[in-house]
Amino acid sequence: MRPPFTLDADGATLTIRATPKASKTAVTGVVALEGDTTALGLRIAAPPVDGAANDEVVRFVAKQLRVGRGSVTLVAGQAARVKRLRIRGDAVALEAALRALLV
C-alpha cells in the first residue's frame, strides 16, 4: 500500500480522511481510497461548521509534524472528508515525521 503523502524539494503533500465530531483529535491509521491511493485517517474533535474542522486539521497536523501552523495549507477538500494538505519544509525531516505518524 502506498503512503498517503508525496515529497518534493519544497516539502510534502498529505492526503487525509477526516471524521469530524470525535471525542478527541487523533490519528486512526492509513485508510484505502479509490484505486491504489491512501489517506491518513484523522478523527477531528471539532464540528464541520464554519471551517472549525479544517482549522483543527491544520493545527493538529502542524503540531504532529513539528512545523509552524503557517507551513500547513489546506489545498483541496475544504467541504469534503478527503482533504489534501501542503506542508512546506525540509523534505527529509518531513518524511521522518510523516512516517512516524503512520505507525
N, C-alpha and C positions, 0 to 999 in steps of 0.2 A: 504494500500500500504506500502510495506517495505521501510525503509530508504535506501539511496544509499551508506551506509557505514556500516562496521563491526568494532567492537572494540575487542582488546585483551590486554594482560598485557603490551605490549610494545608500543601500540599506536593504529592506525586505518588504515583501507584500504578504500579508497574512489573511487567510480566509477563515472566518469564524461562523458558527451557527449559534445564535443567541436564543435563549429561552428566558423571557422576562418574568418578573414577579416571583422569583425564587426566595427562599428564606435567607440566603446569603449568596454573594457572588463567588463563584468557584469554577474551576476547570473540570469538565466532565470526561475529557478524553478526546480522541480523534474519531470523527464520525464520517461515514462514507456518504458522498453525494452522487450525482449522476455520473455515469461512466466510471472513470478511474480517479476522479477528483475527491479530495477530502477536505474537511474543515475541522477546526478546533472547536469542540463543544464548550460553550460557556453558559452557566446559569447566572442570570443577572438579577440582583435584588431590586432594582428599580423597575417601575412600571413603564410600558411603552407609551408614555404620554408626554407631549411637549419636548421630545428629544431626551428625556431623562435616562432612558435605557442606553441610548447612543453615548451620552456623556459618561455613563458608568462603564461602558465597554472601553472607551478610550482611556479613562482613568485607571481601570484595572490592568489593562494591557501595558500601559506605560509603567505602572508600579512593578508588575511582574518582570518586565524586561529591563528594569532599572534605567529607563531613559526619561527625559523630560516629557511632560504632557504635550508640549508643542511639537515634539518629534513624531507623534502618532496622529495620523489624519484618516478620517473615515472617507474613503473614496468611492464606495459603492454600497448600496443596500440600506440607505437611510430609513426606509419604511419596510424593510424586509427582515426576515430572521437570518438569512445568509448575508454576511457583510464582508467587505474587503477593506483592510486597513493598510495604509502605507506607513512604514516605520523608517525614519531616517536615522542613520548612524553607521558605525563600523560593522561591516558585514560579518566579520569573523566573530566579534563579540555577540552580535545579534543571533547568529546561528547557534552558538552555545546556549544562549538564554532561551531561545525558542525550543531547542531540543530538550532542555530541562523541563519546560512546560509540558511536553508531550508524555513524559514518564508517568 
